[in-house]
Amino acid sequence: MDKENILGVQVSNETYDSLKEKLFGLIGTDKQAFIVAVNPEKIMKASEDPDLKKLINQADYQIPDGIGVLLASRLQRGSIRERITGIDLMQTLVAEAAAKQKKVFMYGGKPGVADQAAEKLQAQYPDLQIAGTMNGYEKDQQKVIDTINQANPDVLFVALGSPRQEEWIRDNKEKLNVSIFQGVGGSYDVIAGNLKRAPKIFIKFGLEWFYRLLAEPWRIKRQLALPKFLLKVLKR
């Protein structure tokens, strides 16, 4: 796999199409793929937290979900040029699953949210096979594992928040008969219509962070991680 090292964190140099091809090529084999989204804030935390860094680097694909990651790659003369957002990759995998008649399972989120998102996806992709949904508040983990295995999905989306969702995938993927695992954070809420995503013009130019800052000015402290991140990369 073609990857770059940014402050000790591996970042995959892939496109939506190359990822789609590689991931769906695993279905029917005994191999599994674990996808984690990385952004400047997460990389900064990982650079100071060895356990988080190890968790991220254990994944098979670390997608560059943040314009800052692309800028960092340019600063260190890397070749990452395409931003791959978690929610857009999820939509890409859902569309491919519908086209190839593969099954998906949606685990996590607040009660009812995965069901709402599943209804929206089913309406968008009538051929999509949704093997099941389960909210993230079920305490009996064996029940969660058994439910997913009984549904026998090819793709499992996990929405438990980061890094909890990545920890859950790491700890449980070998117990599951699933080929593709993706942590998707708050994607169910966006798909369900409970959260509004940035307008397309902001998404196109990688300015979702700026839109969120305009909508939620209290995020300024979190957004300051970007210039600190780029300065740290430049020093390296």
N, C-alpha and C positions, 0 to 999 in steps of 0.2 A: 504494500500500500504506500502511496505517495503522501508523506506527512511532513509538516514543518514543526520545529520546536520553538515555541514562543514562551519565554520565561519559564522554561521547564515543562510546559504543557504541550502535548502533541495535538496538532490540528490537521485534520484531513484536507487534502487538496482534491476535492471532488466537485462534480456538478450534480444537479438534480437527475439528469439522465444517466450519468455514470453510476450514481448511487442506486437508482431504481434498477438498473440492469444487474448490478452485483448482488443486491439484496434479494431480488426475486429469483436469482440463480441459485440461491441457497435452499429454497423450498424443495423438499423431497430428498434432501441430503441429511447427513447427521450433524451438519454445521449450524451454528447460531451466530447472529450478529446483534451487537448491542450499540445503540446510537445515543450519544449525549451531545447536547448543544453547548457550545462555549462562547462566552462574550468577554469583553475586557474586565468587567467586574468579577466574573468567576475566575478568570486567569489570575487576577491580582490576589484574590483570596487563596487560590491554590499555590501561588508562589510563596505564601507564608504559612501554608497548612499542608504538611507532607501527606497526611491521610487523604485530604481532598484531592491533591495532585495525583496520588496513586490511584484513587477511585476513577478520576477522569481518564488517566492514561491506560487504565485497564479496559476501557471501552474499545470496540473495534473501529468505530467511526466517531470522531469528534468534529461535528459540523461547525463552521464559522458563522455563528448566529450573532452578528454585530459588525457594523461598518468599521469599528475600531480594530477588529482582528485583521481586516483587509489592509487597513492603513499600516498596521504593525508589520504585516508581511512585506509590504513595499519598503518600509524603513530598513528591514534587514535583507532586502533584495531577494525576497522569496517569490513564489509564483501563485499564491492564492489570490484569485481575482473574482470569484463568485461567492456572494453571501448566500448561505443556505439557512433560512429561518426554520425553527422547529415546527411552527404551525403550517408553513407552506410545504415542508417535507412530509408532514402528516397527510396533508391533502393530496400530495403527489402519490404517496403510498396507497391511500384509499382509492384513488382513481385507477391505479394499476391493479390493485386487488379486485376491483369491480370488473376490469377488462379481462383479467386472467382467471376470474371465478375463484379467487382465494378468500379465505375467511379472516375477519378481523375481530378482535375482542377489545373492549374499552373498559379499563379498570382505573378507578380513582375518581377524584372530584367529590363535591358535596352530593348528598342524596338527591337523585333526580336529574342532575346535570348531565351525566353521561347518557342517560336515556333521551334527554332533549337533544343533545348533540347527535346522537345516533339517528334520531328521526329526521333531523336536517340533512345529514349525510345520505340517508336512505332516499330522501326526496331528490337530492342532487344526483345520486348515482343509483338508479333503480335496480341495477344488477348486483349491487353490493351485497355481500353475504356477511351480516353482522352476527357473529357466533354468540355474542352475549355482552352484557354490561354488568358492572358491579361498582358501587361507590367505594370511596377510600376509607370509610368509617367502620368497616367490618373488622372486628378485633381477632376473630379466629382465623389465623393465617393459613392453617391447614385447609379450612373451608375455602379460602380464596384460591389456593393451589388446586384443590380438587375440582372446583367449579370451572376454572380455566382449562384444566386438562380434559374435563368431560366435554367442554365445548370444542376442543381440538382446533384452535385457530392457527393460522399461519403467521399472523401479525398481531402483536400485543402492544397497545398503547397504554402507558402508565402515567397517570396525572396525580402525583402526590406532593408536588413541589420539589424544588431542588435544594440540597442534594438527596433528600429522602427517597425520591423516586429512583435515582441512580443506585443508591444503596440497596433498595429493594430488588431491583433487577439483578445486581451483582450477586446478592445472597440467594436468589431463587431461580435464576434462569436454568440451572442444571436440573431443577426439579420439574421443569415445564417442557411439554412437547410443543415448543414454539420455535419458529425459525428467526423471526425479526422482532426485536424489542426496541421501543423508542420511548424515552421520557418526554412528555409533552406539556408539562407545567399547567398553565391556565388555558390551554387550547380549547378544551371542551366548552368553557364559558364563552369564548369568542365565537365558536361555531354555533353554539346554542343561541347566541344573540344577547347574552347577559352582560357581556363586556364589548365595548366598541373598539374596533381596531383603528389605527391611524388611516387617514385617507390615502388612496392609491399613490398620489403624487409624493407623499412623504415616504411611503414604502419603496417606491421606485428609486429614490435617491438615497436610501439608507438613513432616513431622518426620522424614523419612528421614535427614537429616543428624544428628539427635539419636540415632537408632537406631544409625547407624554409629559415632558417638562412644562410645556405651555398649559396643558390640562391640569397638571398636578405640580405646581411650583415647589411644593415641599420635597420633591425628588431631587432637588439641586445637589444635596450632599452626595447622593448616589451617583449622579451624573458627573461629578468632579472626579470620579474614578477614571474617566476616559483620558483627560490630559495627563494625569499621573501615570496611567498605564503607558501611554505613548512615550512619555519622557523616560520611563524605566526601560522600555524597549530600546530607545535611542542610546541610552547609556551603555546597554549591553553590547 
